[in-house]
């Protein structure tokens, strides 16, 4: 399970939420023996309803891993394509800077996975959204293509 997993500051942690989506964060390290993760989250827990998949009042928060989720795994899936950046010179200061700013959460363009890959690699990527796009874009195209004679 999770306890025997060794992870390092800057690792991307994936917290499965349902069949299609996971929540992502970046492992920050331990404080007083408690492991922390930096993740993009909606500030007000009562804004569960995201308007068109957007929440204006979001922020990067530093929280104990167990608060974010009980199940998680390291998922540094872009390591072969993009070299991970140094935690102490890049990731940590960017986390600390991001925590002071409001961020617009956008399911398609800036979700927790985008935030995590941006911190680790300096590149915004969301494979789960790419998969969704691959499914929905063809169905959007069909009605338009049928109209062309």
ChimeraX attribute file (.defattr): number of C-alpha atoms within 10 A of each C-alpha:
attribute: neighborCount
match mode: 1-to-1
recipient: residues
	/A:1	7
	/A:2	11
	/A:3	6
	/A:4	6
	/A:5	10
	/A:6	8
	/A:7	17
	/A:8	14
	/A:9	19
	/A:10	27
	/A:11	23
	/A:12	28
	/A:13	25
	/A:14	22
	/A:15	20
	/A:16	16
	/A:17	13
	/A:18	8
	/A:19	6
	/A:20	10
	/A:21	14
	/A:22	15
	/A:23	20
	/A:24	29
	/A:25	34
	/A:26	32
	/A:27	26
	/A:28	25
	/A:29	17
	/A:30	14
	/A:31	9
	/A:32	5
	/A:33	7
	/A:34	11
	/A:35	16
	/A:36	22
	/A:37	25
	/A:38	31
	/A:39	28
	/A:40	26
	/A:41	23
	/A:42	22
	/A:43	16
	/A:44	10
	/A:45	8
	/A:46	7
	/A:47	13
	/A:48	9
	/A:49	10
	/A:50	13
	/A:51	10
	/A:52	9
	/A:53	12
	/A:54	18
	/A:55	22
	/A:56	15
	/A:57	15
	/A:58	20
	/A:59	21
	/A:60	25
	/A:61	20
	/A:62	20
	/A:63	17
	/A:64	18
	/A:65	23
	/A:66	13
	/A:67	9
	/A:68	19
	/A:69	13
	/A:70	10
	/A:71	14
	/A:72	22
	/A:73	17
	/A:74	19
	/A:75	15
	/A:76	18
	/A:77	11
	/A:78	15
	/A:79	12
	/A:80	8
	/A:81	8
	/A:82	13
	/A:83	11
	/A:84	20
	/A:85	16
	/A:86	14
	/A:87	19
	/A:88	11
	/A:89	9
	/A:90	16
	/A:91	23
	/A:92	19
	/A:93	13
	/A:94	15
	/A:95	21
	/A:96	14
	/A:97	11
	/A:98	18
	/A:99	18
	/A:100	11
	/A:101	12
	/A:102	14
	/A:103	19
	/A:104	18
	/A:105	23
	/A:106	18
	/A:107	17
	/A:108	16
	/A:109	17
	/A:110	19
	/A:111	24
	/A:112	24
	/A:113	28
	/A:114	24
	/A:115	26
	/A:116	33
	/A:117	25
	/A:118	17
	/A:119	28
	/A:120	29
	/A:121	21
	/A:122	17
	/A:123	15
	/A:124	16
	/A:125	19
	/A:126	19
	/A:127	11
	/A:128	14
	/A:129	18
	/A:130	12
	/A:131	11
	/A:132	13
	/A:133	13
	/A:134	11
	/A:135	11
	/A:136	11
	/A:137	10
	/A:138	10
	/A:139	11
	/A:140	10
	/A:141	10
	/A:142	10
	/A:143	10
	/A:144	9
	/A:145	9
	/A:146	8
	/A:147	7
	/A:148	6
	/A:149	4
